[in-house]
Amino acid sequence: MTFDDFREIWVLDFEFGEDKDHLPSLRCLVAKEILKQRVLRIWFDDSKPIKNPFLRPKDSLFLAYYASAEMGCFLKLKWDLPLYLIDLYAEFRNFTNGLHLPLGRGLLGALGYFGVSHIESSEKEEMRTLALRGGDYNFEERQSLINYCESDVLATEALWGKLKHHVDFSRAIIRGYYIKALSEVEHRGVPFDKPLYLNLKNNWNEIQGRLIEKIDANFKVFEGRVFKKDRFEEYLKKNLMSWPRLESGVLDLKDETFRQMAKKYPVISPLRELRDSLSKMRLNDFQVGSDSKSRVLLSPFSSKTGRNQPSNSRFVFGSSVWLRSLIKPQKGRGLAYVDWSQQEFGIAGALSKDEKMIESYQSSDPYLSFAKHAGQVPETATKESHPKERSLFKATVLAVQYGMGAKSLAESISVPLEEAKHLLSLHRRTFSKFWRWSEGCVDYILTNKRIWTTFGWQLKLSGEINTRSLANFPMQANGAEMMRIAMIQMVKEGIEVCAPVHDAFLIEAPLEKLEKSVHKAQEIMAEASRTVLKVMKLKTDAELISYPDRFIDQERGGVFFDSVMEILQEIQKAQSLSK
């Protein structure tokens, strides 16, 4: 199928606000059929249901910019989603991925890139504010909004005229399938414990103060609500804990560093969660509807690797880990968190065709298998008999995935620099085929200025070069392709996906169907991995949560959540006594 096979090509745009459930509250729609130059202009009146005006799904192509928003409007109207869709944002993002775009990646930025004029950004912002306002609109306001909507349609049509020559139709359609699936996921939302959420939000200021008192009693690194670096350094020295430092010699206190060090020293996990919560958590940012569903725009294709990039403060899986405990299935329903096991390690082995890496991945314990291949533990070694060695080789695998050098590895696992160098050299020696392939990929992109995935998601080289990112791109970007292929099929099969999470999916189902849904999801994920990798399937794990239980990441956020709940109960008890 090609563009010439369609009898209708529609460019469309909705203007909308937001209802009480954080779903679109529709204002107007403008759609232009560009082959016959027909224009539809529809103003929505909540009291009058409007039938789907698009009646030729099998031979119609639909175009939009940020198309998941348009598909969300279709779902709100209970219209069938188009069969064929191309998101011009995704295609422009792919065409320019890696390039510096002074005007940004919005519609105005894309038009500017191709030299197409449009309205000023200030006027666009004014119209969006009007659409978001809601309420009654007078005649002039209605005309202004629908005329603005039409101007965006005409601009998108002009953009299509410039961009279509750079679009791979078959792959663009697959990306369109993903956008449709994603819009259904955004529409569904993540089930929340809304009463608990409201309690936390209403008492958050007091909770923070008491949390600092409670958690800091074991560390003594806070002064009021301020984290003191010198006190933390004293704590580390007193407890004989090594810690990475910046080139200036001061402690590296970035959250990612804290996260990695908390794996090494689990005792500091509550302190890490506390700092994270105090610095960036905004409970008010969560959008929880009257139906107890948290909804957020998942921003597909927004990262260079093609992964979704939702707001960290609005997306529950982007915020502090303990907040995932707000996720709770509704009565009679259950949830499952299904993820690929060691996804990037498996992808690296498959793409490089490194037999030892593939064998290690397919073993029951890839990290211990690495140690065996490297000749550092006997063939009879187990997790129980050689826990220290396994931990070191796991850290080495992760260090390679994160692009860490010997110094960073040494600091993160508290070993001398020479030992860290030795561990990394063992990785190079053991998985030599992978390293030749990886360095070949970097050489290729440095020479050809571009690289791409199995399904055509590309990265162009420009500006400052980060060879670490270049080396990681094949694993991360093909992982994103794998996720998209799996989610398309899951939604097609009727699996209720609540959220895609990097290398995992949160799904829900009635309790009596939960295990069947999980089994089907795992089959689809395995097949999606084979579709991308060709030579092998990746393994999956699943954690099931049944009502009235809640989702808890016990290893990383469980202790902190328990502390929060204990404090909240104390506050509520005091409040009830004072009445």
URRANOR-V844988 format. One line per field, one symbol per residue. psi: psi as a letter, one per 40 degrees, with the letter a starting at -180 (. if undefined). A space follows every 50 residues. Layout:
# URRANOR-V844988
psi=???
This chain:
# URRANOR-V844988
psi=iideehdhhhhihihiahaeefihhhdihhhhhedefihhhhhhhdehih ihehegddfhhhhihfddddddddddefihiidhhhhddddddddeheih gdeaeidddddddefhiaiidddddddddddddaahhidddddddddddd ddddddddddddddeehhddddddddddddddddddddihhigddddddd ddeddddddddddddededfeihbehhhddddddddddefhihiiideei hhfiddddddddddgddedddddddddddehgdedhghieefhhiihegi eeideeiigihdddhdeeahddeeeehhiiheiiihhhihhfdddddddd defhdddddddeiegddddddddefeiideiidddfdddddddddddddd defiadddddddefiiddddddddddddddfddddddddddddddddeei iiidfehihihiahhgddddddddddddddddddddddddddeehghdhh gcfihhiiiideedddddddddddddddddddddeiiiiiihhihiheii hhgdddedddddddddddddddddddde.
